[in-house]
Structure formats: structure tokens, C-alpha cells
Amino acid sequence: MEIYSEVKILDMEWLSEEANEAIVSFEINNKVYKAFGCPVDFEVGNSYRVELDFIEGVDVQWDIMFSENKDKIKDLIVKTKSTWSYSAYGQVLSVNPVMVDCGVGKFDLGYISRDERLVGEYIFFDISRLNICEW
């Protein structure tokens, strides 16, 4: 399963040029997102094939995970007063590990279930930090 996304780099706010760490602003599907990048070797204005992954935020209870996406959204919604934290909404593509399509990318939630009945379900989870790296 391909887990990369095609993005256009809009801006890079350096956190540490020595460590090659930056807050990377990128566009995908005509929407702007920000993520932590390390190491980054992007040039603003260019398009890249990238991998998006994340550090999990708040541990979302199972019943909330499966009840908070009634509108069948596939997107990352930035949290208020946040740079790279998102409420993630997507559709389960597979289990063991659980892969979720959030529109902007596919995310691996790990081995949280082996129940094949989850495939096709729309879920919600929490991202404390979105990460980006070149594919």
C-alpha cells in the first residue's frame, strides 16, 4: 500500500538549520497544512513525494474513535492555537496494522485491531504532531 502524498512546499520556518529541522508548510488538495520536518531538504515552491506520519496525541477511547466521524470526513483539521496538531478524520483501509485514509495521506495506527469488520469504517483520532519527510 502506497503511503506517500504529493505536496507543494509553501514555506519553511527553520527551528534549527544545523539540525535541518523546520516547520514545513505544504499544500495538498488546495489546502494548507503544517508539519515538523527533520531532516528537511525541500525547496519552497517545488513539489515532492513525501511520507506523512505522526505522534499520537490524546488516547481516544474506542467508542469515541468510531462515533466522532458521522459525516464521513477524510481530512486533518488543525487544532485551535496549534502549529502541527490535528484532529484526524478518515476511513479504515485495512487492519493488522490499521491503516486509515485521511484524504491528505494514509496513516498507520498500528496493531490496535485485527477485526476485518473495521475496514470501510470512518474514524477519528488525535495527532499531537504531524511529521513530514521526503519519500
N, C-alpha and C positions, 0 to 999 in steps of 0.2 A: 504494500500500500504506500503510495507516494505521500509524503508528509511535508513537502515543501510548498511554498507560496511564491508567486511572482509579485514583487513590490517595487515601487519607485521611492527612492530615498529623497526626502524633502529637506531634512536638516539634521545636523549632528551637534549636540551640545556636549562638549568634552567634559568628562568627570576627571579623567587623568589621561593625558596624551602619552605619558611614559608607559602606563599600563594598557593603553589602547582601549580605554573604557569610555563609553559615551551613551547619552540618552539619544536614541535614534528615532526621528520622526519619519514615518513612511506612509505611503498611500496604497491602498488596495481596495478595489471595488468602489472607487470615488469617495473613500472615507479615510480620514487621517487617524493614525494610531501612534503611540509611543512605546518604546521598549528599551530595556537595558541591553547594550551590546558590548561584548568583550570576547575575543578581540574583534575590533571593527576595522575594516579596510575598505569601507564604502566611499564613494564619491557622490556628493549631493547632485541630484538631477539624473543620476543613472538608475537603471532598473536592474534588479538582481533576483536570483532564485535564492530564497532564504528558508531556513528552518525556524519556526516559532515554537518555543517551549515555555514553561512557566514554573514558578514556585507557587505551590498551593497556599491559599490564604486560609480563611476560617474553615474549619472542618464542617461541611454542610451535612446535616442529618439526611439519611436516606429518603424519608418521606418528603422533605423539602426539596431535595435534589430532583425528585420526579413529579413534583406538583407545581413548581415555580415557572415552568415554561409552557403554559397552556396555549400561548399564542404561536407556538412552534417557530420560535425565533432562532436564527443562526447568526450570531453576532457577538462581539465583545463590547460591552457598554462601560465606558470609563467611570470610575467611582468619583464622587464629588471630592474636590481638593486633592486629587491624586495625579501622579505623572504616569505611572505604568501599572496601576492596579485596576482590575476589571471584574465586572460581573459577567460570567461566561454563559452563553446560551447555545445549545447545539443539539445535534441528533446523533445517537449512538450508531456507529457503523459496524462495530464488531466487539466481541468480548474475549477476554483471556489473551492479551490485555484489552481493557475497554478503550476503544478509540472513538473520539467524538469530533464531528464536523461542525465547526463554529462559523462557517462561511469564510472567514479570513484565513483559516488554517485548520488542520486536523491535530488534535491533542490526545496524548496518551495519558489516561488516568490510572494506568497500572492494572493490577490484578484484583480489582475490587469486586468482581463477579464473574462467574462462568455461565450464568443463566442466559441462554440464547434468546429468550423472550424479550430481553432488553434491546435487541437490535431493532432499530427504527424508532425507538422511544426518544422523546425530546426531554432534555435535562438542563439543569442549572448547576454551576459550580463556581467557586471563588478563586480568583487569581490575585495573589499579592504582588507578584512581579512578572510581567511578560518579558521574555528574553528573545533576542534575535541574533542569528549568526548566518553567515553566508553558507549556502548549501555546498 
